[in-house]
Amino acid sequence: MALWLAIPANGAAVQAIDPDSGLLAVERALRATGPVAVVAAASNVGLVSDAIARAEVSTRLLVPSDDELWTTTCPADLHPAGSEPPSAAPDLVAGLLPTSGTSGAPKLVQLTHRNYVMSAERLARNGGYLATDRHYLCSPFFHTNAQLYLCAPPFVTGGSIAIVPRFSASMWFDAARRTGATIASMVAPPMRMALQRAVASGRPVDPGPLRAVHYGMTLSSADWQEWDRLVPEIHMRQIYGQTESVTGVLGGAPWETDDRVTIGRPFLGVDEVRLVRNDGSDAPDGEPGELWVRGTPGVTLMLGYHEAPDATAETLVDGRWLRTGDVMVRHASGRFEFHGRGMHIIRRGGENLSTYSLEIDLQAWSSPLAWCLTGRCVIFWVG
């Protein structure tokens, strides 16, 4: 956290990477950015040293102690003689975050200082966050959920952050209670893991003061029944956003009851959204289309992909419309329902089949299940 704040404050950009992802992934990250310095913990310095040697990048490896993280002295050889680091400015790139890679090779998203501040303000307003809230940080810090959805809002509201070493499915509710967390942000897979561990324990669940969870994707109807049985007091709100959209674009409001199916409406602060057919026309209510989000690169949308101008131009249409690649349907109520990634839609006999919906259906089963797809029987074991 100290480094995440200090590096951009000195006019540089920070990229957090996961050493547990392995030597090849760290080497690839180093090659992609050629960093001025790499900061590692003593526990992973060996792997990072090997990755630097393999990547053949000229950089400085720093292994600070906890005390040294709080010094104001900068190593003299990080900058050329007589030079000074640039001053932080709103339009400078402050961070690089990887895309999920679900629709191709991961890309690095460039986020400016304005992007981080905008994310904090948008989520604080639309989430109804308070100065008394404590945000539960158990997500990997290299992920947008940790930096933008959890850590950024408290800097606007004056709230606090509860940090645990890593996500633990068996201890998720207990850690929330012990740290006094009131707000959490989760995606469905780890949320489901925490639920299943709680159900398997056979004990009542005490989440402490945890009052609201923003979640991405959804659970099966059977999972939701168990969730509501164990923790009915937690207000659930579905939210949608991408790393490229910087933060949440669609979501439920604090005063609404989550229907567990639709995401919600466009957030306050979102310029405009469209659902676009394959021919470029707008899809009406009830008809699927790709979600496009209008905004300003470097302010309400990503600045672009790092050293990938062609990919940036393809994703940011006319420099103002973000093509998300996600297929959704808008209901008459104005709420949006996620149908899946555009490339994951199966078109069969004139019907669009969502692999996302299929996955949710399969999660409701705990025994071998046969599904007949495209005229063939495919056996899934879901347990």
C-alpha positions in Angstrom: 0.0 0.0 0.0 2.8 2.4 0.9 4.5 1.8 -2.5 1.3 2.0 -4.4 0.8 5.5 -3.1 4.4 6.7 -3.1 5.4 5.7 -6.6 2.7 7.6 -8.5 3.1 10.6 -6.1 6.7 10.9 -7.5 5.5 11.0 -11.1 6.2 7.3 -11.9 3.8 4.5 -12.8 3.4 1.4 -10.7 2.6 -2.1 -11.8 1.8 -4.8 -9.2 2.5 -8.4 -10.3 2.0 -11.7 -8.7 5.2 -13.7 -7.9 3.1 -16.8 -7.4 2.2 -16.7 -11.1 5.6 -18.2 -11.8 8.9 -17.3 -13.4 7.6 -17.1 -17.0 4.8 -14.7 -16.0 7.1 -12.4 -14.1 9.7 -12.5 -16.9 6.9 -11.6 -19.4 5.8 -8.6 -17.2 9.4 -7.3 -17.0 9.8 -7.5 -20.8 6.6 -5.7 -21.4 7.4 -2.6 -19.3 11.2 -2.5 -18.8 10.9 -1.0 -15.3 13.3 1.5 -13.7 13.1 -0.5 -10.5 11.6 -3.7 -9.1 10.7 -3.9 -5.5 10.5 -7.5 -4.1 10.0 -9.1 -0.7 12.8 -11.2 0.7 10.5 -14.3 0.3 10.4 -13.9 -3.5 13.7 -12.2 -4.4 15.2 -15.4 -5.8 12.4 -15.8 -8.4 12.4 -12.1 -9.3 16.2 -12.1 -9.7 15.9 -15.0 -12.1 13.1 -13.3 -14.0 15.2 -10.1 -14.4 18.2 -12.1 -15.7 15.9 -14.0 -18.2 14.2 -10.9 -19.4 17.5 -9.1 -19.9 16.2 -5.8 -18.7 18.3 -3.1 -17.1 16.7 -2.4 -13.8 17.4 -2.0 -10.1 16.2 -4.7 -7.7 15.2 -3.3 -4.3 14.5 -5.6 -1.3 13.4 -3.1 1.4 12.7 -3.9 5.0 9.4 -2.8 6.5 11.1 0.1 8.2 12.8 1.2 4.9 9.4 1.5 3.2 8.7 4.5 5.3 11.9 6.4 4.5 11.8 9.5 2.4 15.3 8.9 0.9 15.4 7.7 -2.7 18.3 5.5 -3.9 20.7 7.8 -5.7 21.2 5.6 -8.7 17.5 5.3 -9.7 17.7 8.5 -11.8 20.6 9.8 -13.9 23.0 12.2 -12.3 21.5 15.7 -11.9 18.0 14.6 -13.0 14.9 14.7 -10.9 11.8 12.5 -11.1 8.9 14.2 -12.8 6.3 15.8 -10.7 3.0 14.0 -10.4 0.3 15.5 -12.7 -3.3 14.5 -13.2 -2.8 13.3 -16.8 0.3 11.2 -16.1 0.0 7.4 -16.1 -0.1 6.3 -12.5 -0.7 2.6 -12.9 -0.6 -0.4 -15.2 -3.2 -3.1 -14.7 -3.5 -6.3 -16.7 -6.7 -7.3 -18.4 -8.1 -10.7 -17.4 -7.0 -12.3 -20.7 -10.4 -14.1 -21.1 -10.7 -12.8 -24.6 -7.1 -13.1 -25.7 -3.6 -12.5 -24.4 -3.6 -10.2 -21.4 -2.9 -6.5 -22.1 -1.7 -3.8 -19.9 -4.2 -1.0 -19.2 -2.8 2.5 -18.7 -4.6 4.4 -15.9 -4.0 8.0 -15.1 -4.2 9.9 -11.8 -7.6 11.2 -13.0 -8.7 7.6 -13.5 -8.0 6.6 -10.0 -9.7 9.7 -8.5 -12.7 9.2 -10.7 -13.0 5.6 -9.7 -12.9 6.5 -6.0 -15.6 9.2 -6.4 -17.9 7.1 -8.7 -17.9 4.1 -6.4 -18.2 6.2 -3.2 -21.3 7.9 -4.6 -23.0 5.0 -6.2 -22.2 2.6 -3.4 -23.4 4.8 -0.7 -20.1 4.4 1.2 -19.6 6.3 4.5 -16.7 7.6 6.5 -17.4 4.9 9.0 -17.1 2.1 6.5 -14.1 -0.3 6.5 -13.4 -1.9 3.1 -12.3 -5.6 3.2 -9.2 -6.1 1.1 -8.6 -9.8 0.4 -8.3 -9.7 -3.4 -4.9 -9.9 -5.1 -3.4 -6.4 -5.3 -2.5 -6.7 -9.0 -6.2 -6.9 -9.8 -8.5 -4.0 -10.5 -10.9 -5.1 -7.8 -8.3 -4.5 -5.1 -6.9 -1.2 -6.3 -10.0 0.6 -7.8 -13.0 -1.0 -6.2 -11.7 -1.5 -2.7 -8.8 0.7 -1.9 -9.6 3.9 -3.9 -13.1 4.8 -2.3 -11.9 5.2 1.3 -9.5 7.9 0.2 -12.5 9.9 -0.8 -14.9 9.0 2.0 -12.4 9.0 4.8 -13.1 5.4 5.5 -10.5 2.7 6.3 -9.2 -0.5 4.8 -8.9 -4.0 6.5 -6.1 -5.9 4.9 -5.6 -9.7 5.2 -2.6 -11.6 3.8 -4.6 -13.4 1.1 -8.0 -14.8 0.3 -9.1 -17.7 2.4 -12.4 -19.4 1.6 -12.7 -21.1 4.9 -11.9 -17.9 6.9 -13.6 -15.3 4.7 -16.5 -14.5 7.0 -14.4 -14.9 10.2 -11.7 -12.5 8.9 -14.4 -10.0 7.9 -15.8 -10.1 11.5 -12.4 -9.9 13.2 -11.2 -6.9 11.1 -14.5 -5.0 11.5 -15.1 -4.9 7.7 -18.3 -3.4 6.6 -17.9 -3.3 2.7 -16.6 -6.1 0.5 -16.2 -6.5 -3.3 -16.1 -10.0 -4.7 -16.4 -11.9 -8.0 -18.6 -15.0 -8.0 -16.0 -17.9 -7.9 -14.4 -17.0 -4.6 -17.7 -15.9 -3.2 -19.0 -19.3 -4.0 -16.0 -21.0 -2.4 -16.5 -19.0 0.8 -20.2 -20.0 0.8 -19.5 -23.7 0.2 -17.0 -23.8 3.1 -19.5 -22.1 5.4 -22.2 -24.6 4.4 -19.9 -27.5 4.9 -18.9 -26.4 8.4 -22.5 -26.7 9.5 -22.0 -23.7 11.9 -23.9 -20.5 11.9 -22.1 -17.6 10.1 -21.4 -14.4 11.9 -20.1 -11.8 9.4 -19.8 -9.1 12.1 -20.6 -5.6 10.9 -20.3 -6.5 7.2 -23.3 -4.7 5.7 -22.9 -4.7 1.9 -21.1 -6.8 -0.8 -20.7 -5.6 -4.3 -20.3 -8.6 -6.5 -19.5 -9.4 -10.1 -21.1 -12.2 -12.1 -23.7 -14.2 -10.1 -24.4 -17.4 -8.3 -26.8 -20.2 -9.1 -30.3 -20.1 -7.6 -29.4 -22.9 -5.2 -26.3 -21.0 -4.0 -28.4 -17.9 -3.5 -30.8 -19.8 -1.3 -27.9 -21.0 0.9 -26.4 -17.5 1.0 -29.7 -15.9 2.1 -30.2 -18.6 4.7 -26.7 -18.0 6.2 -26.3 -14.2 5.9 -29.6 -12.6 5.1 -28.5 -9.3 6.7 -25.9 -8.5 4.1 -27.1 -6.2 1.3 -26.0 -7.7 -2.0 -25.5 -5.5 -5.1 -24.4 -6.7 -8.4 -21.9 -4.5 -10.3 -20.3 -4.6 -13.8 -17.1 -3.0 -15.0 -13.9 -3.8 -16.8 -10.3 -2.8 -16.3 -10.7 -0.7 -19.5 -13.8 1.0 -18.1 -11.7 1.8 -15.0 -14.5 1.1 -12.5 -18.1 0.2 -12.2 -20.4 1.1 -15.1 -23.6 -0.7 -14.2 -24.9 -1.7 -10.8 -27.6 -1.8 -8.2 -28.4 1.1 -6.0 -28.1 1.0 -2.1 -31.9 1.4 -1.8 -32.8 -1.4 -4.3 -33.3 -5.1 -3.6 -30.9 -7.2 -5.6 -32.9 -9.6 -7.9 -29.8 -11.8 -8.4 -30.4 -11.8 -12.2 -30.0 -8.4 -13.6 -26.9 -6.2 -12.9 -28.6 -2.8 -12.5 -28.7 0.5 -14.3 -25.9 2.9 -15.5 -24.0 4.4 -12.6 -24.1 8.1 -11.8 -21.2 9.6 -13.6 -21.3 7.4 -16.7 -21.8 9.5 -19.8 -23.8 7.1 -21.9 -24.1 3.4 -22.7 -25.4 1.6 -25.9 -26.2 -1.9 -26.8 -25.0 -2.4 -30.4 -26.0 -5.1 -32.9 -23.6 -6.7 -35.3 -24.7 -4.3 -38.0 -23.8 -1.3 -35.8 -27.4 -0.3 -35.0 -28.8 0.1 -31.5 -30.4 -3.0 -30.0 -33.9 -2.4 -28.5 -35.1 -3.6 -25.1 -35.1 -7.3 -24.9 -32.7 -7.9 -27.7 -29.0 -8.7 -27.1 -26.2 -6.4 -28.1 -22.6 -5.5 -27.3 -22.3 -3.0 -24.5 -20.5 0.2 -25.5 -19.6 2.9 -22.9 -19.0 6.5 -23.8 -16.4 8.5 -21.9 -13.1 10.3 -22.0 -9.9 8.3 -22.2 -7.6 9.1 -19.3 -10.6 10.4 -17.2 -13.6 8.1 -17.3 -12.1 5.4 -19.5 -8.6 3.9 -19.7 -6.0 6.0 -21.4 -5.2 3.1 -23.6 -3.2 -0.2 -23.8 0.5 0.0 -23.0 2.5 0.1 -26.3 -0.5 -1.3 -28.2 -1.9 1.5 -30.4 -3.8 -0.9 -32.8 -5.5 -2.7 -30.0 -6.4 0.7 -28.3 -7.9 2.0 -31.5 -10.0 -1.1 -32.0 -11.3 -0.9 -28.4 -11.8 2.9 -28.1 -14.0 3.7 -31.1 -13.6 7.3 -32.3 -11.6 7.8 -29.1 -14.7 8.0 -27.0 -16.7 4.7 -27.1 -15.3 1.7 -25.3 -16.3 -1.6 -26.9 -16.6 -4.0 -24.0 -17.0 -7.2 -26.0 -19.8 -8.2 -23.5 -23.2 -9.1 -24.7 -26.2 -7.8 -22.6 -29.9 -7.4 -22.7 -31.6 -4.2 -21.4 -35.0 -4.9 -19.7 -37.9 -2.5 -19.9 -37.1 -1.4 -16.4 -33.7 -0.1 -17.6 -31.8 -2.8 -15.8 -29.2 -4.7 -17.8 -28.7 -8.5 -17.8 -25.3 -10.0 -18.7 -25.4 -12.8 -21.3 -21.6 -13.4 -21.8 -18.6 -12.5 -23.7 -19.3 -11.9 -27.4 -16.8 -14.6 -28.4 -18.4 -17.0 -26.0 -21.9 -16.9 -27.5 -22.8 -20.2 -29.2 -25.1 -19.6 -32.3 -27.2 -22.7 -33.0 -30.2 -22.9 -35.2 -30.8 -19.1 -35.1 -30.6 -19.1 -31.3 -27.9 -17.4 -29.2 -26.7 -19.7 -26.4 -24.7 -18.1 -23.6 -21.9 -20.3 -22.1 -22.2 -18.0 -19.1 -25.8 -19.0 -18.5 -24.9 -22.6 -19.1 -22.2 -22.4 -16.4 -24.6 -20.9 -13.9 -27.1 -23.7 -14.6 -24.4 -26.3 -14.1 -23.4 -24.8 -10.8 -26.8 -25.7 -9.4 -26.0 -29.4 -9.7 -23.7 -31.5 -7.6 -23.9 -34.8 -9.5 -23.0 -36.0 -13.0 -25.1 -34.1 -15.5 -25.6 -34.7 -19.2 -26.3 -31.8 -21.5 -27.2 -32.3 -25.1 -25.3 -29.7 -27.1 -25.3 -29.4 -30.9 -26.7 -32.9 -31.2 -24.1 -34.6 -29.1 -24.1 -35.7 -25.5 -21.5 -33.9 -23.4 -20.9 -35.1 -19.8 -19.9 -32.6 -17.2 -18.9 -33.6 -13.6 -19.7 -30.6 -11.4 -19.0 -31.0 -7.7 
